[in-house]
Amino acid sequence: MTTSTTGTSARTGRTDRDVHIGRRGGEETKPSWKTTELFIYLLAVVGVLIASNAVGDSGGSRGDVFTADKAWWFITLLTIGYLVSRGLAKAGSRTRDDDPRTD
């Protein structure tokens, strides 16, 4: 039995030159406002601010146990975590840029 690598296929009627590999369109990653990461981050920041305000000076000898500087420190840590997660999401995606000058 002999097979041919060129010519017309008996089943499809196409030649091997008709093959076109399409590329999937779309963005590399979702915009940040479309991700659940952003909403979880915002909820966590609001939660830290509410907790900082609610756990205030209760009139006892301990004073304010969750001060503003601690709250902003936790918000800074949350922000760093969010930025790292977005960076990892973008690093794992492929670009659609076909410009040879950017290689």
C-alpha positions in Angstrom: 0.0 0.0 0.0 1.4 3.4 -1.0 0.5 6.6 0.7 1.1 10.0 -0.8 2.2 13.0 1.3 1.2 15.5 -1.3 -1.9 15.8 -3.5 -5.6 15.7 -2.7 -7.0 13.7 0.2 -9.7 11.3 -0.8 -11.9 12.1 2.2 -11.8 15.9 2.4 -10.9 17.0 -1.0 -8.2 19.3 0.3 -4.6 19.4 -0.6 -1.9 19.6 2.0 -1.4 23.3 1.1 -4.9 24.0 2.3 -4.0 23.4 6.0 -4.3 26.6 8.0 -3.4 26.6 11.6 -5.5 29.2 13.3 -4.5 31.1 16.4 -6.8 31.5 19.3 -7.7 35.1 19.8 -8.2 36.9 23.1 -6.3 38.8 25.7 -3.2 37.4 27.4 -4.9 37.6 30.8 -8.1 39.1 32.1 -8.1 42.7 33.1 -7.7 43.0 36.9 -11.2 44.3 37.5 -12.6 41.1 36.0 -10.8 38.8 38.4 -12.0 37.5 41.7 -8.5 38.3 43.1 -9.3 42.0 43.0 -12.6 41.6 44.9 -11.0 39.3 47.5 -8.2 41.8 47.9 -10.6 44.7 48.4 -12.7 42.7 50.8 -9.6 41.8 52.8 -8.5 45.5 52.9 -12.0 46.6 54.1 -11.9 43.8 56.7 -8.6 45.0 58.1 -9.8 48.6 58.3 -13.0 47.5 60.0 -11.1 45.3 62.4 -8.7 48.1 63.2 -11.5 50.4 63.9 -13.6 47.9 65.9 -10.7 46.6 68.1 -10.0 49.9 69.7 -9.4 51.2 73.1 -11.9 49.5 75.3 -11.0 51.5 78.4 -8.8 48.7 79.8 -5.2 48.8 80.7 -4.1 47.1 77.5 -4.9 50.1 75.3 -5.4 49.9 71.5 -4.2 46.4 70.5 -4.8 46.9 66.7 -3.3 50.3 66.0 -3.4 52.1 62.7 0.2 51.4 61.9 -0.5 47.7 62.3 -3.5 47.9 60.0 -1.5 49.7 57.3 1.2 47.1 57.6 -1.3 44.3 56.9 -2.8 46.3 54.0 0.8 46.7 52.6 1.3 42.9 52.9 -2.0 42.3 51.2 -1.1 44.7 48.4 2.3 43.0 47.9 0.6 39.6 47.7 -2.0 40.9 45.2 0.7 42.4 43.0 2.8 39.2 43.1 -0.3 37.1 42.2 -1.1 39.4 39.2 2.5 39.3 38.1 2.5 35.5 38.2 -0.7 35.4 36.2 0.8 37.6 33.5 4.1 35.8 33.5 2.3 32.5 32.8 0.5 33.8 29.8 1.7 34.0 26.2 1.8 37.2 24.2 0.0 37.6 20.8 2.6 40.0 19.6 4.1 38.9 16.3 6.5 41.8 15.9 10.0 40.5 15.3 11.5 43.6 16.8 10.3 42.6 20.3 12.1 39.2 20.4 
